[in-house]
């Protein structure tokens, strides 16, 4: 149900992705993440087009973390920030982080391969139905994603929504 992927540029790091729907304890999970009880990024899946989008954000976050160039305080907040098409940190959390009323959550865990990760411990804290991360598109609000990333109809004729989103994520720091 969860997906684990080694980062190509940083092979010592692994990204684990989990997706839940019918979530009943979003407020509790958010509080646990803020208190450091959950070491992961809690993301609103309505803003995620594909699992690849998460990998791009995580890869960039690890790169910035290793080079001491993060714009946020933690690796997990950096992942959320990197999903955003803008450089406004609070806006990124508002759009991509979970809120107390959300009924789904996308959890992203990044760990060094030498560390042990207990995925079952994270899963046990979530009161919701775990689904395969490949099903994230069923939860995506494409209209909001298109509006936020300013994807023009013409652009979708020559590429996918995922292409447009990843392009904006990758180039937001380029002046």
Rosetta blueprint (number, residue, H / E / L):
1 X L
2 X L
3 X E
4 X E
5 X E
6 X E
7 X L
8 X L
9 X L
10 X L
11 X L
12 X L
13 X E
14 X E
15 X E
16 X E
17 X E
18 X E
19 X E
20 X E
21 X E
22 X L
23 X L
24 X L
25 X L
26 X H
27 X H
28 X H
29 X H
30 X H
31 X H
32 X H
33 X H
34 X H
35 X L
36 X L
37 X L
38 X L
39 X L
40 X L
41 X E
42 X E
43 X E
44 X L
45 X H
46 X H
47 X H
48 X L
49 X L
50 X L
51 X H
52 X H
53 X H
54 X H
55 X H
56 X H
57 X H
58 X H
59 X H
60 X H
61 X H
62 X H
63 X H
64 X H
65 X H
66 X H
67 X L
68 X L
69 X L
70 X L
71 X L
72 X L
73 X L
74 X L
75 X H
76 X H
77 X H
78 X H
79 X H
80 X H
81 X H
82 X H
83 X H
84 X L
85 X L
86 X L
87 X L
88 X L
89 X H
90 X H
91 X H
92 X H
93 X H
94 X H
95 X H
96 X H
97 X E
98 X L
99 X L
100 X L
101 X L
102 X L
103 X L
104 X E
105 X E
106 X E
107 X E
108 X E
109 X E
110 X E
111 X E
112 X E
113 X L
114 X L
115 X L
116 X L
117 X L
118 X L
119 X H
120 X H
121 X H
122 X H
123 X H
124 X H
125 X H
126 X L
127 X L
128 X L
129 X E
130 X E
131 X E
132 X L
133 X H
134 X H
135 X H
136 X H
137 X H
138 X H
139 X L
140 X L
141 X L
142 X H
143 X H
144 X H
145 X H
146 X H
147 X H
148 X H
149 X L
150 X L
151 X L
152 X L
153 X H
154 X H
155 X H
156 X H
157 X H
158 X H
159 X L
160 X L
161 X H
162 X H
163 X H
164 X H
165 X H
166 X H
167 X H
168 X H
169 X H
170 X H
171 X H
172 X L
173 X L
174 X L
175 X L
